[in-house]
């Protein structure tokens, strides 16, 4: 409509990665940034750096990350937009891109449900939304499945994981999650989703609760992979 065109002229939408004005047909990020996103392609391989993170720690079906995370890069900029600047649509959009990629893989093509890593209600109230849930919603839309937000629950508020060692990260989240409504995912292949993988402590703590559900297969996916 002409009203939208006028608004875009006065208040143009800009690329959340590079800041350039978006042209008609572009959403969230420009085509140049879209095609240069540092994709890992880990979803095509059972043995990859993400899956190795969990070897000997928790029994997963498969694990992947969509993008490489580099400080100062476009992926960090995009993540800051949805984590700290309220741009939840950026998380959903990136989740859609991720879902469209991983559904092509034999490892992830039969996912039945998406489970986001939950936030405690205190942090959820402060931020307004769970960024992992927004990513999960995008993935679910691309894969044609449901997001289940009442299966995995965070029982205690924890301090931020930033700048903690691997051991301290694990201690920080150990015993902080529980499972409810497990009947929803009995005999299902579920995808556990978080925003970024560093040491994997949070995802491990979550997955260890889920793998006890009868017949379940748990896979893990994060939007970004930060090498540590």
PyMOL commands that set and color helices and strands:
alter all, ss='L'
color gray80, all
select helices_A, chain A and resi 2-10+31-36+42-44+49-53+74-84+88-102+121-127+131-143+166-173+182-185+201-210
alter helices_A, ss='H'
color red, helices_A
select strands_A, chain A and resi 63-68+113-116+146-147+152-154+177-179+189-197+217-225
alter strands_A, ss='S'
color yellow, strands_A
deselect
rebuild
show_as cartoon
